[in-house]
Amino acid sequence: MLTKSICLVAACETGRNMFHLPVLPSLLTGIERQAELEGINLMVATVTGEQYPRVLDADSCDGVLFVGTKISPATAQMLSSRLKSCLGVWLMRQGNEIDLPFDRIFYNNDAVGQIAGEYLAGGGHRHVAIIDPQPYHSAHDARLEGLRQVCKQRGMHLSVCYPSHIVSTPQVTYEQTKAAVQTYLELKERPTGLFVPRDQLTQHVVSCLEAAGVQVGIDVDLISCDNDPKLSSWMPRRPPSIDIHLEEIGAAGVRRLVQRIADPRAPQFQTSVTPSLAIPKAWPAWRNGRRIEGVQT
């Protein structure tokens, strides 16, 4: 008998902080709205290490929406064993090899760096840089590779600006950001187009640049990722950002899970949502790597 309930399971080695991640609120908004439209209840559970959510032991939900990041092999093995009989949909992106027979709705992470590269190429930038205070983040490798591909195709020179001393921490520190920006500042020829791989980092990167006398949106062009609406309150001049459409992914996940519950034997389904470029109207236009009069059209 169906319960008319589903559960969002968030798995992370630091799972108690999973819902503090900046991307989760947008994903959760899409999930909540679609669940309400479908007339189903939504429960939320976190997996911390090898601790399994009790809510999934009592057949109290009909299916699972799964989000996971930075999962250890032991936790992955536990989840593969405990969730293998559940109906489910895996959301956002796959960061670990977990053997789950779930449908999958991801965003195209490879496309993020490609979109950033094409934007910077469109502004005529011949020398670009990625400034990344957190290069160990699981999403950043693919974003850098996408940017690298476009730079190669477009004949642009790419500088990779990491902190001189990389220390993996759950939250990026000001010192890490300042060190990554310092790598940029010490380049013999400074790039005119910059990519910061997440909006959460952008505010601090911009602060460090402007403290060094580099005005973002005047001296240099910049593009970020996640299209976080909070960036507008953080920065008086919001730069372009790449929208990975987390609300859409959340809503699509609920719709797919409802379909899976109705037809458990249907073939496994996988799709990806393509990111898109969001340019604020007030952001200046660029040509030949220089700011020109007027704004983006």
Secondary structure as the mmCIF struct_conf table of DSSP 4:
data_model
#
loop_
_struct_conf.conf_type_id
_struct_conf.id
_struct_conf.beg_label_comp_id
_struct_conf.beg_label_asym_id
_struct_conf.beg_label_seq_id
_struct_conf.end_label_comp_id
_struct_conf.end_label_asym_id
_struct_conf.end_label_seq_id
BEND BEND1 LYS A 4 LYS A 4
STRN STRN1 SER A 5 CYS A 12
TURN_TY1_P TURN_TY1_P1 GLU A 13 THR A 14
HELX_RH_3T_P HELX_RH_3T_P1 GLY A 15 HIS A 20
BEND BEND2 LEU A 21 LEU A 21
TURN_TY1_P TURN_TY1_P2 PRO A 22 VAL A 23
HELX_RH_AL_P HELX_RH_AL_P1 LEU A 24 GLU A 38
TURN_TY1_P TURN_TY1_P3 GLY A 39 GLY A 39
STRN STRN2 ASN A 41 THR A 48
TURN_TY1_P TURN_TY1_P4 GLY A 49 GLU A 50
HELX_LH_PP_P HELX_LH_PP_P1 GLN A 51 PRO A 53
HELX_RH_3T_P HELX_RH_3T_P2 ARG A 54 LEU A 56
TURN_TY1_P TURN_TY1_P5 ASP A 57 ASP A 59
BEND BEND3 ASP A 62 ASP A 62
STRN STRN3 GLY A 63 THR A 69
BEND BEND4 LYS A 70 LYS A 70
HELX_RH_AL_P HELX_RH_AL_P2 PRO A 73 LEU A 83
TURN_TY1_P TURN_TY1_P6 LYS A 84 SER A 85
BEND BEND5 CYS A 86 CYS A 86
STRN STRN4 GLY A 88 MET A 92
BEND BEND6 ASN A 96 ASN A 96
STRN STRN5 ASP A 103 TYR A 107
HELX_RH_AL_P HELX_RH_AL_P3 ASN A 109 GLY A 122
TURN_TY1_P TURN_TY1_P7 GLY A 123 GLY A 124
BEND BEND7 ARG A 126 ARG A 126
STRN STRN6 HIS A 127 ILE A 131
BEND BEND8 PRO A 133 PRO A 133
TURN_TY1_P TURN_TY1_P8 PRO A 135 TYR A 136
BEND BEND9 HIS A 137 HIS A 137
TURN_TY1_P TURN_TY1_P9 SER A 138 ALA A 139
HELX_RH_AL_P HELX_RH_AL_P4 HIS A 140 ARG A 154
TURN_TY1_P TURN_TY1_P10 GLY A 155 GLY A 155
STRN STRN7 HIS A 157 CYS A 161
BEND BEND10 SER A 164 HIS A 165
BEND BEND11 PRO A 170 GLN A 171
HELX_RH_AL_P HELX_RH_AL_P5 TYR A 174 LEU A 185
TURN_TY1_P TURN_TY1_P11 GLU A 186 GLU A 186
BEND BEND12 LYS A 188 GLU A 189
BEND BEND13 THR A 192 THR A 192
STRN STRN8 GLY A 193 PHE A 195
BEND BEND14 PRO A 197 PRO A 197
HELX_RH_AL_P HELX_RH_AL_P6 ASP A 199 ALA A 211
TURN_TY1_P TURN_TY1_P12 ALA A 212 GLY A 213
STRN STRN9 VAL A 216 VAL A 216
TURN_TY1_P TURN_TY1_P13 GLY A 217 ASP A 219
STRN STRN10 VAL A 220 VAL A 220
STRN STRN11 ASP A 221 CYS A 225
BEND BEND15 ASP A 226 ASP A 226
TURN_TY1_P TURN_TY1_P14 PRO A 229 LYS A 230
HELX_RH_AL_P HELX_RH_AL_P7 LEU A 231 TRP A 234
BEND BEND16 PRO A 236 ARG A 237
HELX_LH_PP_P HELX_LH_PP_P2 ARG A 238 PRO A 240
STRN STRN12 SER A 241 ASP A 243
HELX_RH_AL_P HELX_RH_AL_P8 LEU A 246 ALA A 262
TURN_TY1_P TURN_TY1_P15 PRO A 264 ARG A 265
BEND BEND17 ALA A 266 ALA A 266
HELX_LH_PP_P HELX_LH_PP_P3 PRO A 267 GLN A 268
STRN STRN13 GLN A 270 VAL A 273
HELX_LH_PP_P HELX_LH_PP_P4 THR A 274 PRO A 275
STRN STRN14 SER A 276 ALA A 278
TURN_TY1_P TURN_TY1_P16 LYS A 281 ALA A 282
BEND BEND18 TRP A 283 TRP A 283
STRN STRN15 PRO A 284 ARG A 287
TURN_TY1_P TURN_TY1_P17 ASN A 288 GLY A 289
STRN STRN16 ARG A 290 VAL A 295
#
